[in-house]
Amino acid sequence: MCRDKRVSIFIAYIALLCLASNGTYAFEPEFGSTRVVFQTNYGDIEFGFYPSVAPKTVEHIFKLVRLGCYNTNHFFRVDKGFVAQVADVVGGRSAPMNEEQRAEAEKTVVGELSEVKHVRGILSMGRYDDPDSGTSSFSMLLGDAPHLDGKYAIFGKVTKGDETLRKLEQLPTRREGIFVMPTERITIQSTYYYDTNMETCEEERSLLKRRLSAAAVEIERQRMKCFP
């Protein structure tokens, strides 16, 4: 039995080496505890951040979210099997920006390149030719894009809402130069964020409250039994 276990471990190790040598094994960093939700007119999309590989990008994008910069913005590009790209909030929003929003949105962030691979669901920072020219536009990958690896900063990944992305892929599009664009506006109607650690605390608090309530009922039952 021990021999069979050793053989299984050895086979698994060889398989892992083969995946790595073929380039199909992708390093995936740990998520931070923050989750952001984009509520679009086609459904919700939730994503998490990779602060360990792109701390400056994560800080910048999350601040834009907290300031409400992505509200009323839109996805200007949907290329099926490739990317759904969020527009730059300066010019992409239908609502005007206040001074604080505009000041943050016009900042550029250094290109934090990493070994993380461009696969479906990945969040990849948009930019111009200068790798340090990213502002607020970013893409959600709709398929694997190895030609982008090491060239664009990856800062997170979609955690819920792949069904919404699939809806977007089915929308009619038109081509303008290199861009495939939807013929209908895909609006980010509102955004919100939460902390998964706080969610866990809330669940524990709720469970504790139920236990205390149950204990109180039992104490009262015993009191009535002993002191009718």
Buried (B, 14 or more C-beta within 10 A) or exposed (E): EEEEEEEEEEEEEEEEEEEEEEEEBBEEBEBBBBBBBBBBEBBBBBBBBBBEBBBBBBBBBBBBBEBBBBBBBBBBBBBBEBBBBBBBBBEBBEEEBEEEBBEBBEEBBBBBBBEBBBBBBBBBBBBEEEBEBBBBBBBBBBBBBEEBBEEBBBBBBBBEBBEBBEBBBEBEBEEEEEBBBBEEEBBBEBBBEBEBEEEEEEEEEEEEEEEEEEEEEEEEEEEEEEEE
